[in-house]
Amino acid sequence: METIEGVHRNHFGGIISFVTSDGRIISYRKALLEAENGCIQGVQSIEDSDGNLSLSPETDQSFDHYPNLF
């Protein structure tokens, strides 16, 4: 099963895409869908009070320590 290995950030520091253990680069939205479908291990989708979904690592608070890969 794939895991998240790195991120791509925009110039504001926001995550725009992820790099998977298989070397795929997937958008934030696609990563959300794949996490919900159980295709990506080690992440979870979280719904905020407004109903917006976001990704979070299962074992950490954020993706801050993930490398910014290109």
KAVEN-V311870 format. One record per residue. N is the residue number from 1. RES is the residue in one small letter. OMEGA is omega as a letter, one per 30 degrees, with the letter a starting at -180 (999 if undefined). NEAR is the number of other C-alpha atoms within 12 Angstrom. Layout:
((N RES OMEGA NEAR) (N RES OMEGA NEAR))
//
This chain:
((1 m a 15) (2 e l 22) (3 t l 28) (4 i a 39) (5 e a 28) (6 g a 27) (7 v l 32) (8 h a 28) (9 r l 22) (10 n a 15) (11 h l 9) (12 f a 8) (13 g l 13) (14 g l 17) (15 i l 28) (16 i l 27) (17 s a 28) (18 f l 38) (19 v a 29) (20 t l 32) (21 s l 19) (22 d l 16) (23 g l 16) (24 r l 22) (25 i a 24) (26 i a 28) (27 s l 21) (28 y a 27) (29 r l 20) (30 k l 23) (31 a l 36) (32 l a 30) (33 l a 21) (34 e l 26) (35 a l 31) (36 e a 22) (37 n l 15) (38 g a 17) (39 c l 21) (40 i a 31) (41 q l 25) (42 g l 25) (43 v l 32) (44 q l 29) (45 s a 27) (46 i l 19) (47 e l 14) (48 d a 11) (49 s l 8) (50 d l 8) (51 g l 9) (52 n l 12) (53 l l 19) (54 s l 27) (55 l l 34) (56 s l 28) (57 p a 26) (58 e a 18) (59 t a 11) (60 d l 14) (61 q a 13) (62 s l 17) (63 f a 29) (64 d a 17) (65 h l 14) (66 y a 22) (67 p l 17) (68 n a 22) (69 l l 21) (70 f 999 17))
//
